[in-house]
Structures are given as structure tokens and as C-alpha cells.
């Protein structure tokens, strides 16, 4: 029982720390592609040209901290995945959007390994250490037909 409490508390603490310490990244799972442009404007960031990969496109945003946030958008215009890497965590509350509450209350596992949440409706993997963070999150039900979840990286 203590282990479950510790893992859930760790997930909430990590999420809270990312909210306080990182610049606001407003991209969110499940939102429309229009959020990419508003994210770049809000962050005074550079939105790189999107790369089309068949059934989806990848939009990259460079945060002022040097962290890169990649948004994976299906042909329907919905962000189905988000990945990040860099010296700071993006704001996970806004990056995960409506999925954040599910992430914070999920049965997170932590045992000397990165934070991982795997459920039918949400998958999140986040790890790293000071100045070297990386992670990914995606909505399994929102993956475009024929696209493997491994593309979100």
C-alpha cells in the first residue's frame, strides 16, 4: 500500500514541479492542430515547419529553455501525441490538456525507472535528470489508422 501511495505522490509531485519550473507549453493532447500556432505565439518560441509523414504530421516547437516539444497531428487535425526533450520539462498540465488529471491520478509506477503510466486511454513516459529530460504521451484511441505508437518519440 505504501508503494502505491509513494508512486502516486511522485507522479503528482513531478507534475506540479513541471508546472512551476517550466515555461508554459500550451499544446495539448486531443486538441486541434490550431493549438500549435497559438503555442508558438504564447511562448515567443520558434515553430518549425511541419513534416508530413503519411497519415500524420509532426510540428516542432522550440521553447526558450532549449527544450523541443513535438506534436503529432493526425489527418483529422487532432493532436494524438506529444514528445519532449531538453534541459527543462514542459508544463505537463497544459501539454497533456484534459489528460493531465488522468495522468495525475493514474496508478503511476516508479522503481528506479522513469515515470510511466499505461492505460487504455492514456500512455505517458517521462524520465531524465537535471538539464536532460525526455518523455512522450499519446492517446491510443486517437492514433491514426495504421500508425504505430512508436512514432511518438
N, C-alpha and C positions, 0 to 999 in steps of 0.2 A: 504494500500500500504506500509506504514512504517513497518508493522508487517512482510510482505513477505520479504522486504529488510533486516530487522533485522535477520530473521531466516536464510536466505541465507548467510548473512555475518557471522553469528555464525557458520554455517557449514564450511565455508572456514577458519575461524579463528581456529576452533578446528582441522581441518585437517593440517593446517600449524604448529600449536603448536606441534602436534604429530610428524611431520617431523623433527622439530628442537630439540625436547627434548628427543626423544626415540632412542634406538639403531636401526639400520636398520634391519627390518624383510623383507626378500625378497620373502616370499610366496605370491602368487597372485591368485585371483580367475581366473578361466579359463585356468590356466597354467597346464602343465603336472606334474605328481607325482614326476618327477626328481627334481623339484624345492625344494622339502622337504630336500633332502640331501645337495643341494647347500646352502640352508638357514642355516642349522646347521653348515656347514663349515664356511660360511661367518661370522656368529655371534659368533663363538667359543662357541656354545651352545651345549647342550646335546639333541640329537634326541632320543626320547624314541621309543621303539618298537611299531610298528603299531598294532592296534587292528582291526580285521576284524569283521564287523557287517552285514553279509549277502551281500547286494548289494553295500556296500561301506566299506572303511577303514578309520580309524582316526589316523593321525600322530600327535604327540605332540612334540613341541619344547619348551624348557625352555630357556628364554632369560637371560642374565647375571643379569638383574634387578630383576629377580624372576617372571616376567610375563610369563604366559603359553599361547602359541599360538597353537590352534588345527586346523589342516587342514583336511577337509573331502573330500575324493577322491572316485569317482565312479569307477566301474569296467572298464570303458574306460580309466582310468588313469588321468582324468581331475579333478582338484580341484573345487568342486561345492560350498563349503562353508568354512568359516574361522571364528573361535571364539577366544576370548582372555579374560584373566582375570589376574589382578595383580596390582602391585604398579605403573606401567607406561603404557602408551598407546604404542602399537607397531607403527611403521611407517606406517600410513594408506595409504600413496601414493604407497608404494611398496606392502603392504599387499593386497590392492584392485586391484593393477595392472591396466589394461586397464579400469576397472570400476571406478577408482578414479575420473576421470574427470566428469563422470556421477553423482557421489556422490556429488562432489563439486558444481555442477550447479543445482542439483535437488531441488525441492521445499521442502526443509527441514522444519520440524515443531519443534518448541521449545516453550513450555509454562509451565515452571516449571517441565518439564519431560525430560527424556533423549532424545538425538538427534535421530530422526527416519526418514528414507527415505524408502518409499514403492512405488515401481513402477513395471511394468510388467517384466522389465529386471534386476532389482536390488533391494534387500532389505538390509538395514543396520540399526542396532540398537546399539547405543553406549551411555553409561552412566557411572556414578560414580563420584568420587571426589578424591582429592589428596591421593595417595597411595592405592586407591581401585577403579580401573577401570574394566569395563567389556563390552563386546559387541559381536556382531555377524554380519556376512554379508553372503549372498548367492545369487546365480544366479538361479531364479526359473526355467528357461528353461533347466538348467544343472542338476537338481535333477534327480537321477536315478529313473527309473520306480518303483512305489510302495513305495518310500521313502518320508516321510513327512518332511517338512521344519523344524519342531520342533526338529529334531535330531541335528541340528547345534546349539550347546549351550556350 
